[in-house]
Amino acid sequence: MNLVGTKPFKTSTQKWNNWQWQLHNRLSSLHDLKQYLKLSQSEIAGLKYAQETFRVSITPYVISLMEFDNPLCPIRQQVIPTINEKISHPSDLIDPLGEEPYTAVEGLIHKYPDRALYLPIDNCASYCRYCTRSRLVNRGSLKTSKHTFDNVYNYIKSTPAIRDVLITGGDPLIMNTDTLCERISKINSISHVQMIRLGTRTPTFLPQIITQQLVKQLRTAGVLYVSLHINHPRELTPQTITALNIMADGGLVMGNQSVLLKGINDKAEIIKNLNHKLLQNRVTPYYLHLCDCVKGTSHFRTSIQTGIDIIDKLRGYTTGYAVPTLALDLPNGGGKVAISSNTIIKQNGKKFILRNYQGLDWQYQEV
Ligand SMILES: *Cc1c(COP(=O)(O)O)cnc(C)c1O
């Protein structure tokens, strides 16, 4: 018997590396968690409150990444509830992105003209406390049934404008792989569908699930792009890096969507370090999302200016690929807005004053 991880999970290496064992042994209750972590009063109260609101479930692997006695640990704050979840702010919404009116058929959100989100499952390997879809996730509201899929398929097939299908959830990689891949293949066979993207957080929460075999199946089914969700450099463990390498070697093109979270990653140094490590592992930073206005998550939200300041400390100072688009998804269905500091300082006809990365104003003359 080996002792794996930093906390005493007494199990064999073989079991520890088995994704099914990881899922089966997830920790949810106060009773379970306090055996591995020195919980704060706020976390204890948060865990009790979350029982009525949004499921807690954390793989032993993720627990092993946490600091035992630091509730501010960036891994811990993402998945362990605190009493702050009780705070209700006037900006809070149950459906922050106004997706319900764009639900074309159950499990399919069609908001932008040429792309649609297919949500085949409402489960994840672990649950982010700031989840945008906490209204759906783990509530039995996204059905994996064939009937639901048939309606999704028929809608996409009869909507020629859709050329890009994003499969997200929940975490689709938690589904039965054969079922998932069969469905992806069917969607991919629709002539107007040009690309399929898959969203997953398994490289952070359950890296053991990523194997050459899985990646091969996904590629064969037609998955081209994978959107990851990695928020902090500490998530890039040797196991996660192995998973990323398997995906890149298998031919998946990877982008990362980080969420800017107060007290977790809201510093330019953290985001820069994260993005450098992602690039080294063939993942391109795609979006830096301001945290959505989900009910009970106001304690995670930063100001817009915090996001702008972070981008300003990256642009010009590091590899352009390491600079993601700062995005705010507007409440009530307004959609994504890209935000950056203003670079056009003055315009007079064809004469411009532009501000460069150093904050210096330069003249530019259009033809
Ligand atoms: C974010 C999002 C997309 C994808 O947007 P991209 O900018 O293409 O990544 C598609 N549909 C919905 C509803 C979204 O929220």
The ligand as a MOL file (V3000), in Angstrom:
LIG
                    3D

  0  0  0     0  0            999 V3000
M  V30 BEGIN CTAB
M  V30 COUNTS 15 15 0 0 0
M  V30 BEGIN ATOM
M  V30 1 C -19.6840 31.6360 -24.8950 0
M  V30 2 C -20.7570 31.0930 -25.6890 0
M  V30 3 C -20.5260 30.5880 -26.9630 0
M  V30 4 C -19.1570 30.5510 -27.6050 0
M  V30 5 O -18.6060 31.7890 -27.7830 0
M  V30 6 P -17.1960 31.9420 -28.4780 0
M  V30 7 O -16.8640 33.3900 -28.3370 0
M  V30 8 O -17.3390 31.5100 -29.8980 0
M  V30 9 O -16.2280 31.0480 -27.7440 0
M  V30 10 C -21.6130 30.0970 -27.6790 0
M  V30 11 N -22.8450 30.1090 -27.1600 0
M  V30 12 C -23.1030 30.5850 -25.9380 0
M  V30 13 C -24.5030 30.5850 -25.4390 0
M  V30 14 C -22.0670 31.0840 -25.1470 0
M  V30 15 O -22.3220 31.5420 -23.9130 0
M  V30 END ATOM
M  V30 BEGIN BOND
M  V30 1 1 1 2
M  V30 2 1 2 3
M  V30 3 2 2 14
M  V30 4 1 3 4
M  V30 5 2 3 10
M  V30 6 1 4 5
M  V30 7 1 5 6
M  V30 8 2 6 7
M  V30 9 1 6 8
M  V30 10 1 6 9
M  V30 11 1 10 11
M  V30 12 2 11 12
M  V30 13 1 12 13
M  V30 14 1 12 14
M  V30 15 1 14 15
M  V30 END BOND
M  V30 END CTAB
M  END
